[in-house]
Amino acid sequence: MFVDNMNKVIACFKAVDFNFDFHKFEHRLIAQKVIFLLHLKGIGMGYQFGLYVRGPYSQTLASDYYAHSDQSKDLNTYSLLPSEEISIIKELDSIFSRKASLLEIGATYGYFAYHMRYDSTQALRLVKKMKSQYSDTQIAIGISKAKEFLFKVTEEDQNHLNGEIAPWRAVALQSFRGD
C-alpha cells in the first residue's frame, strides 16, 4: 500500500516539477506540509498526521520518502493524477511559492482550524503560541495563504459579500467619476 501512496506523492511533486531532495531538512518540511495541506483540500494519500514542533507531521510519510528517495528525487512514478488534482496542486504551489516558513505556519493553522475544527480566533492564538519564532507579519501571511488555499467560497458567500460591499462600490464609483 505504501508504494501506491508514495507514487501519488511523487506524482504531486512532478505536477509542479519540484525535485525534492530528502537529504535536506527544508525539503522534508516542505513535503510534509504540502501533503498535509493537500489532504485538507481532499487529495488523500493515506497518511495520518499528528502535530509536532514544526507543525503537522506523518511518520509514515517520512519513512516512505526515505525508503524511496531515489525514486522521489528523479520524480519517477507510475501514478497519473486527474486534471482536477493537478490544478489544486499547482494552486497550492502558486500560493505558497514553496516557502518553508509559510507552509509551516499555514499547515499548522490548517491543522487547528480545519482538522481540529477550532474557531479561527482560537486557531490563531495556538499558532502564535506554537510559532513564536515567527513575526506577527509572517504568521498573518502564512494564515492568509492557508485560508486562500483551503477556504471554498460558495455562490451564497459571494452573493452575501457582493451585497455587503455594494454601497462601498457605489461610493467609490461616484468618487471616481467626480459626482
C-alpha positions as CSV (number, residue, x, y, z in Angstrom):
1,M,0.0,0.0,0.0
2,F,2.8,2.5,0.9
3,V,4.2,2.2,-2.6
4,D,0.9,3.4,-4.1
5,N,0.7,6.3,-1.6
6,M,4.3,7.3,-2.3
7,N,3.8,7.1,-6.0
8,K,0.9,9.6,-5.7
9,V,3.1,11.8,-3.5
10,I,5.8,11.8,-6.2
11,A,3.1,12.5,-8.8
12,C,2.2,15.6,-6.8
13,F,5.8,16.8,-6.8
14,K,6.1,16.0,-10.5
15,A,3.0,18.1,-11.3
16,V,4.9,21.2,-10.1
17,D,8.3,20.0,-11.4
18,F,9.9,20.1,-8.0
19,N,12.7,17.6,-7.3
20,F,12.5,17.2,-3.5
21,D,15.9,16.3,-2.0
22,F,15.0,14.4,1.1
23,H,18.5,14.8,2.5
24,K,17.7,18.5,3.1
25,F,15.7,19.3,6.1
26,E,13.8,22.2,4.4
27,H,12.7,19.9,1.6
28,R,11.4,17.3,4.1
29,L,9.5,20.1,5.9
30,I,8.0,21.4,2.6
31,A,7.0,17.8,1.6
32,Q,5.2,17.2,4.9
33,K,3.3,20.5,4.8
34,V,2.4,20.2,1.2
35,I,1.0,16.7,1.6
36,F,-0.9,17.7,4.7
37,L,-2.5,20.8,3.0
38,L,-3.5,18.6,0.0
39,H,-5.0,16.2,2.5
40,L,-7.1,19.0,3.9
41,K,-8.1,20.0,0.4
42,G,-9.4,16.5,-0.3
43,I,-6.5,14.9,-2.1
44,G,-5.9,12.0,0.2
45,M,-2.8,9.8,0.0
46,G,-3.5,7.6,3.0
47,Y,-1.1,9.3,5.5
48,Q,-2.1,10.1,9.1
49,F,-0.8,13.3,10.6
50,G,-0.1,14.4,14.1
51,L,1.1,17.7,15.4
52,Y,4.7,18.1,16.2
53,V,7.0,21.1,17.0
54,R,7.3,22.1,13.3
55,G,3.6,21.5,12.6
56,P,1.7,18.6,11.0
57,Y,3.9,15.6,10.5
58,S,3.4,12.0,9.3
59,Q,6.0,9.4,10.4
60,T,4.7,7.0,7.7
61,L,5.2,9.6,5.0
62,A,8.8,10.2,6.3
63,S,9.5,6.5,6.3
64,D,8.2,6.2,2.7
65,Y,10.2,9.1,1.3
66,Y,13.4,7.8,2.9
67,A,12.7,4.3,1.5
68,H,12.0,5.8,-2.0
69,S,14.5,8.7,-2.0
70,D,16.0,7.9,-5.4
71,Q,12.5,7.4,-7.0
72,S,11.4,10.7,-5.4
73,K,14.5,12.7,-6.5
74,D,14.0,11.6,-10.1
75,L,10.2,12.2,-9.9
76,N,9.9,8.6,-11.1
77,T,6.3,7.4,-10.7
78,Y,3.6,5.4,-12.4
79,S,0.8,7.4,-10.8
80,L,-1.3,9.7,-13.0
81,L,-3.3,12.4,-11.3
82,P,-6.7,13.6,-12.6
83,S,-6.5,17.1,-14.0
84,E,-8.6,18.5,-11.1
85,E,-6.0,17.3,-8.6
86,I,-3.1,18.7,-10.7
87,S,-4.9,22.1,-10.7
88,I,-5.2,22.0,-6.9
89,I,-1.5,21.1,-6.6
90,K,-0.5,23.9,-8.9
91,E,-2.7,26.3,-6.9
92,L,-1.0,25.3,-3.7
93,D,2.4,25.8,-5.2
94,S,1.5,29.2,-6.6
95,I,0.0,30.4,-3.3
96,F,2.9,29.3,-1.0
97,S,5.8,29.5,-3.6
98,R,7.5,26.6,-1.8
99,K,8.4,28.8,1.2
100,A,9.0,26.5,4.1
101,S,8.1,29.1,6.8
102,L,4.8,30.0,5.2
103,L,3.9,26.3,4.6
104,E,4.8,25.5,8.2
105,I,2.6,28.4,9.5
106,G,-0.2,27.7,7.0
107,A,-0.3,23.9,7.7
108,T,-0.2,24.5,11.4
109,Y,-3.2,26.9,11.1
110,G,-4.9,24.3,8.9
111,Y,-4.4,21.7,11.5
112,F,-6.1,23.7,14.2
113,A,-8.8,25.4,12.1
114,Y,-9.7,22.7,9.6
115,H,-8.5,19.4,11.1
116,M,-9.3,20.1,14.7
117,R,-12.2,22.5,13.8
118,Y,-11.2,25.2,16.3
119,D,-12.7,28.6,15.6
120,S,-10.4,31.0,13.8
121,T,-9.6,33.1,16.8
122,Q,-8.5,30.1,18.9
123,A,-6.6,28.6,15.9
124,L,-4.7,31.9,15.5
125,R,-3.8,32.0,19.3
126,L,-2.5,28.5,19.1
127,V,-0.4,29.2,16.0
128,K,1.0,32.3,17.6
129,K,1.9,30.4,20.7
130,M,3.4,27.5,18.8
131,K,5.2,29.5,16.2
132,S,6.6,32.3,18.4
133,Q,9.8,32.2,16.5
134,Y,8.0,33.9,13.6
135,S,7.0,37.5,13.4
136,D,3.3,38.6,13.6
137,T,3.6,39.6,9.9
138,Q,4.9,36.1,8.9
139,I,2.1,34.5,10.9
140,A,-0.5,36.7,9.3
141,I,0.8,36.0,5.8
142,G,1.0,32.2,6.4
143,I,-2.5,32.1,7.8
144,S,-3.8,34.2,5.0
145,K,-2.3,31.9,2.4
146,A,-3.8,28.8,4.2
147,K,-7.2,30.5,4.1
148,E,-6.8,31.4,0.5
149,F,-6.0,27.8,-0.4
150,L,-8.4,26.0,1.9
151,F,-11.5,28.2,2.1
152,K,-14.1,27.5,-0.5
153,V,-16.2,30.5,-1.5
154,T,-19.7,29.3,-2.2
155,E,-22.1,31.2,-4.5
156,E,-24.1,32.1,-1.4
157,D,-20.9,33.5,0.2
158,Q,-20.1,35.6,-2.9
159,N,-23.7,37.0,-3.1
160,H,-23.6,37.9,0.6
161,L,-20.2,39.6,0.1
162,N,-21.4,41.4,-3.0
163,G,-24.4,42.7,-1.1
164,E,-22.3,44.0,1.7
165,I,-19.8,45.8,-0.4
166,A,-22.3,47.2,-3.0
167,P,-22.7,50.6,-1.2
168,W,-18.9,51.0,-1.0
169,R,-18.6,50.2,-4.7
170,A,-21.2,52.9,-5.4
171,V,-19.4,55.5,-3.4
172,A,-16.1,54.6,-5.0
173,L,-17.6,54.9,-8.5
174,Q,-19.1,58.3,-7.6
175,S,-15.8,59.5,-6.3
176,F,-14.0,58.2,-9.4
177,R,-16.5,60.0,-11.7
178,G,-16.3,63.1,-9.6
179,D,-20.0,63.1,-8.7
